Each structure stands twice: as structure tokens, then as C-alpha cells.
């Protein structure tokens, strides 16, 4: 794995943790009403997906327990739909 890919993995981890922190004390009903929280979580998911897109197929194969296609697909849906 290339050093820059390690940085992308770290970006993914940091953004995922931030998204979790944003909703730690928020139930579904409150989340649906809180546009700022939705935007913050959405942005972090975009970052996770963008970083995942930059991981090579070889490195993705090494880390096959990570659902790369689903992560990247979610990013594409968030950004383009």
C-alpha cells in the first residue's frame, strides 16, 4: 500500500468517526428535523467515499473486508442524486 493510500484510509476513519460523533445523541426523529446535522453527516460520508475512490484496486483487494463498492456507490448517490 502506498503512503498516500494510508493517508486516504486515515481520512476515511476520521470522517467516519466525526459522522458518528455528530449523531451520537440524536435519534432518528431529531435527525430528520435537523438539517445542519444531516448536512454535516452527509459531508463526512462524501469524504469517506471520495477517499475510498482513491484506493487502488490492489490495495482494496488486500483489505477485502471493507465494502469498497458500497462505500463508493453511496458517495456517488449522495453527490449526484
N, C-alpha and C positions, 0 to 999 in steps of 0.2 A: 504494500500500500504506500502510495506517495505521501510525502509530508503534507501537501495541500489537502489531500483527501482526509487526513486525520483532522485537519482544521475544519473541514466541512462536517465531519462527524461530531466534532465538538460544538459547532454551530447548531446542529440538529438537536443535540442533547440540551444545550442551553435554552433553545427556543421551546422545546417540549416541556421543560421544567417551568419556564415562565408561564406557558399556557395553563399548566396545572395549577400554578400559584394563583393565577387570575380567577380561577373558578373554584378554588379550594373551599370557600364558604358560601357558594352560590348554588342554589337549587335550580332545577330546570325552569320553573315558572319565573324566577327572578332573572335568569339568564335571557329568557325570551323577551323580557321587557328592557333589559339593559343594553342599549345599542353600543355604548362605549366598551363594555366587556366583550360583546360579540366582535367588535372591530379589533380589539386587542388580541383575542384568541385567534381570529382569522388571520391576522398578520403573522402571528407566530407559526401557524400552520403553513402559511405561504413560505416562510423562511425555511422550515423543515423540508418542505418539498423541493424548494429551489436548491438547497444544499444536497439533497438526495440525488437530484438530477445530475449533479457534477461528479458523483462517484462512478468510477469506471465499471464496466461490466465485469471485469476480472475481480475487482475488489468486492462488488456486490455478490459475486459467486462465493467469495471467501466468507462473507457474512450473510449466508443464505437464510439465517433465521429472521432477518429483517425483511418485512414485506415491501420491498422496494417499489414494485409496480403499483401497489395500492397507495403508497405514500405519494409517489409522483403523480398518479392519477388524481388523487384528492387535490393536490396543488393545482393541477390543470383545471379541474372543475371550479375551484374557488376563484381562480384568476380569470377564466374565460367564460364562465356561465353565470 
